Amino acid sequence: MRVSIISFGKFHAFDLARELKANNLNVKLYSSYPFFIAKKYGLKFNEHYSFFILQIIDRLTKRTISNFLKIIFAKILALIIKPNQDLIIAWSDTPNFLLNLIKKKYQSTIILERGSAHIKSQNQILRNEYKKFNIDFSISKKTIENEIKNYNSCDYISIPSKFVNDSFIENDIPKSKLIQNAYGTDLTKFSKINYKKFQKFTLLTCGHASVQKGFHHLLDAHDLIKGDFIHIHVGTVEKLFKNKIKKYKNLKVFPSVSQMELLKFYNIADIFILPSIQDGFGMVLLEAMACGTPIISSQFTGASSINSTDTFGYILKFNNSKEISEIVNSLIKSPEKLNLLSENCQKIISKGGYTWGEYGKRYNENIMNFTRKSE
């Protein structure tokens, strides 16, 4: 089977390409990243078409013209993509005209990759949360319209969690169109290593500290946590919080680091926290768990879609500062409990189907299933 994967950004497109190739599919990845990135994922030169100039421009312009660059990306693809593709996998932000062209001209089956909630749900959730800061937030009308057109143009939508699944059902997308498949992680990059931990109980967050990630809930929990602790954040900070974080003496912010360096932070942490208000499936949860770091997460991150009889952390019911602080306070007093959770995390990731290899096998099975239905 011939498969083309279209993704302007990186996301998990390279992981997906590698795993579908491992399942003996003929894969071609179109991205804005240079070939040396694709090579790290085991892709050959003729299996990756790079538009790296667009990525360079995107970074130089600080992503202010990303939508325009995606249109250029799509227009070039419309000219060069091969017509004999059995399957097209495209990220949900792909300009809709490209999907329509592929559908009409080549009649390929199209799978849309969507990592977050339905765009209407995502927009409403974020609008409601930003109102608490007296900010009138909204995803652009053009972005919303393009996403919805893509939902209608595609044959299937690949989603990572029940939270995302429910949001699409609530917005009248047929259940038969949805393919739920939890993401994975790379055990060659993330594993338990004996780094020297801090004497203080260590909380870890990483990525973009933002309203969407529920960073304010964790900051508010600082005053309610008893005993010595340190909160390490690795990554960027939303402008809204940049001045506010200065007053939190227990917070240490580090700039974004490589995955190799991130491995160290996961291993020195006692607990990883992701109280997002909307986050289809936080892959950082699986990375932390692979390192034996238990998690505290909202139910809007995909954590509730991790199926296991073993307890690997805590899924927040109310996602507020009081609930977060109560869990942290109990764990500070219970090192035995923390050790048990750590052991369970490693076992779940390695044996519970949450590696990229297992993700790829499920993806391939889904492809084979709907291929048989169409015959």
N, C-alpha and C positions, 0 to 999 in steps of 0.2 A: 504493500500500500504506500502511495506517495503522499507525504504530508508536508505542508508549508506552515510554518509558525511565524506570525507577524507581531512584532512588539517593538515599538519605538523605544520604550524604556527597558530596563534589565529585568526587574521583578524576579519571577522564577522561570522565565522563558528558557534560560540556558539549562537549568536543571531538567525541565520538561523535555527539551530536545535530546539531551543525553539519555534520559530514561526511555523515551520512545525508540531511539536508535538501539538501545540495549535490548528492546523487545522486537528487534528485526524489522522496524518500519523504515522506509526510505525518507529521511528527514532533511528539510532545508529550512534554516532559520534566517529570517530577515530582521535585522536590528540596527540601531544606531551606535552600536559598540564595536570597537576594533577587533580584528581577528584574534589577537593574542588572548583576549578574554574567552572567546569561543574555544580556543585551543586548550585552555585550562579545563574545559568541560568535556574534552575528548572529541570535539568536532573537527573534521577535516576542512581544509580550505574551501573545497567545493560544496560543503554542507552549510556554509555560512556566508550570507551576503551582507557586507558591512556598509552602513551609511555614516561612518564615524565623523565625517565633516559636520554633519548636522548635530551630533552630540557635542562636538567642540564648540559650535556656535551657541548651542543651548546653554552650555556652562559659562561661556564668556558673557552672555547676556543675562546671566543669573536666572534663567528659566522664565524670563518675562515674555518671550515670544514662542513658547513651547507649542501652542496650538497651531501657529502659523507653520512651524517646522514640521509638525505632524502631517499637515496638508501636503507639503512638498514631498515628504516621505511617502505618503500614500499615492501621490500622482506619479512618482517615479516607479513605484511598485506596480501600478496599473499598466505600465508599459513593459515591464520586464518579467513579471511573475509568469511561470510556465502554465499553459492551459490544461495540462494533463494531470492536475492534482486531484486526488480522490478526496482529500480532506484539507480544509483550511482552519487553522486555529489562530484566532486574532484576539488581541486584548480589547477590552470594552471601550477604550478611548480612541480606537481606530476611526478615522473619518468615515462616515457611513457610505459615502459615494463609492469607496473601494469595495466594500462588502456587496453592495448592489451590483456593481460591475462584475464581480466574481460570480455572483449568483446567476446573473442573466447570461453572461458570456461563456462560463465554464461549467455551470451547474454542479459545482463542488459542494459537498456537505460542509457547513460552517459551524464550528464550535466557538462560542464567545467566552473568553476568560474574564471573570468578574470576581475580584477578591473582596470587595466591600458589599454592603447592603445595596438593595435597589436604589438607584440614584435619587428617587423621590424621597425614600425613607431616610437615606443618608443626609440629604439636604435639610429635611425637617428636624431630624435629631440634632444636627449641628446648629441650626437656627435657634432652636429652643435653648440650647446650652449657652450659646454666645449672648443671648438676651440677658442672662444672669450677670454679664459683665457690661451691660448696656451697649452691646455691639450688634449692629444690624448686619448679620452675615448671611450670605447666600452663594451657593454654587451658581456660576453663570448660566443664563438661560440657554445659550448655545450648547454648552457642555451637556446640560440635562436633555435637551432635544436630541443631540447626537447619540447619547447613550440609549435613549428610549427607542430611537429608530433602529439601533443595532440590536436591541432585544427582539424587535419584530423581524428584522432581516435574517437573523441567524436561525439555524435548525435546533441547536442546543446551547445551553448556557452552563458552563462548568463553574461550580461554586464550592467553597471550602468548608462550610459549616451550616448547622441547623439555623443559626441566627440569620444568616444570609438567605437561606432557603425560605424561611418564614416571611422575610421582607418581600421576596418576589411573589409568593403566594398572595400576600396581602394586597399586592398591586396587580392582581389578576393575570399573572404569568402562569400558564398551565404547568402543573406539576410534571407532566410528561416531558417538558422541555428542559427540566433542570437535572443536572448531573452533580450530585454532592460527593466530593472527594477531598478528604482532609490532606493538608500539605504534609511535607516531610522535612527531615533535616539530614545533614551530612555527618555521619559518625567519624569520618576521617578528619573532620575539622573541629568537631565539638565532642568532648568526652571529659570524664572525671580525671583531674590531675591534682596532685597534692601541692598546691601553692600555700604559702604561709598566709593565714587569714589575719584580719585586724583583730585587736583585742575587743573592740566594740562590736556589737551586733550590727551586721552590715546589710542594708537594703540596697537593691540595684534596680535602676531603670535604664533603658537605652533607647536610641532612636531620636525622634523629635518630641521634645517635651512641649506638649500642646494641649489645647482644650479637648480636641478629639481623643487624645490619649489619656484624658482624665487626670492630667498632672496636678491640677488644682486640688483634687480630692486627697492626693497623697501629701501635698504640702500642708493642707489643713490638718492632716493627721499628726504632723510633727509635734504639735503642742500637747497631744493626747498620749503620746508614747512615753512610757515610764522607763527609766534606766538609760544607760549609755548606748547610743546608737549612732551610726553614720549612714547617710543616704548618698550613694554615689550615682550620678547620672552621667552616662557616656553618650554624647551626641549633641545635637543642636537644641536650642531653646526658642520657643515662639516669642515674638516681640512683646506680647502681652505680659509675659512673665519675667523678662530680663531684668527689670528694676526690682521687682518684688522678691526675687530669689536671694537678693543680697542680705536680707534680714534673717535668713534661715541658716543658723550657725552650724547645723549638722549636715548641711548639703554641700557636697563637693562635685563640681561639674568638670568633666573632662571632654575634650573635643572628640569628634568621631574618629574611630580607630579601625585598623584592619581586622579581619576575622580572627587572625592569629592573636592579636592583642586582646580582642574581645573575649577570647577563650579564657584569658587570665582573669578578667573581671567577673565572668560567670563563676569561676571556681573559687574566688575569694569571697563571694557574696554568700550570706546565709539564706537570703530569700530574694526572689525576683518578683517585682510587682508591675502589673499592667492593668490599671483600672479604667481602660478605655470606655468611652461612651458609644463608640462605633468603630469596630475593627474586625473585618470579616474573619480573619484567622491570623493572629499574631505569630509569625514564624519564630520570633524571639522566645516565645514560650517553649517551643520544642528544643531550641538551642540551649536554653537554660536547663531544661530537664535532662538533656543529654549529658550535661556537665554535673548532674546530681544536685542541681539547685531547685528546691521546691518553689512553687509559684503561688502568688495571690493574684487573682485575675477577676475581672468583671465577667458577666455571662455574655457579653457582647464582643468577645474576642476569639471565639472558636474553642475556648477551653472546655465548655460544656459538651463539645462534640468529641472530646478525647475519651474514648470508651475503655474503661478499665475497672476491675473490681478492687484494685489497689488505690489507696488514697495518695495523690501526688501533690496536694496543696489545698488551696481554698478557692472556691468560686463565690464571689460576693453576691449576696442577695439584694442588697440595697445600693451598693457601690457608693458609699459615703465615707467620710473621714473617720467617723466613730467606729464603723465596722472594721475598717482597715487597722486602726490602732488597737482594737481589742484582739485581733488575730496576732498582730506583731507582739503585743504584750504577753500573750499566752505562749508564744514560741520562744521569747527571750527566757522564759522560766522553764522551758521544756527542751533541753538539748537532745534528750532521747527521742522525742517525737520528731525533731528536725532530722535526726540521723535516719529514722525509719522512712520518712518522706523522701529523703535523698536517695536511699536505696531503691525505693519504688519508682522514682522518676527514671532512673537509669534503666531499670527493667522494662518499664512501659515503652520507652523509646526504642530500645534495641529489639524487643520481642513483640511489641504490640501493634506493629504495622505503621510506624511513624517515621520511617526512613524514606528518602527520595526514591529508593529502589522499589519499595512497596507502593508508594504513590504512583510510580510509573506503571507498575503491573496492573493496578486498579484502573488507571487511565486507559491502558491498552485493552483491558477486558470490556470497558464501557464502549470503546470504539468497535470492538468485534461484535458486541451485542446489538448496537443499533445498525451495524452493517448487515447483520443477518436479518434484522427486521425489514430492511428495505429491499431485500432480494425477493 
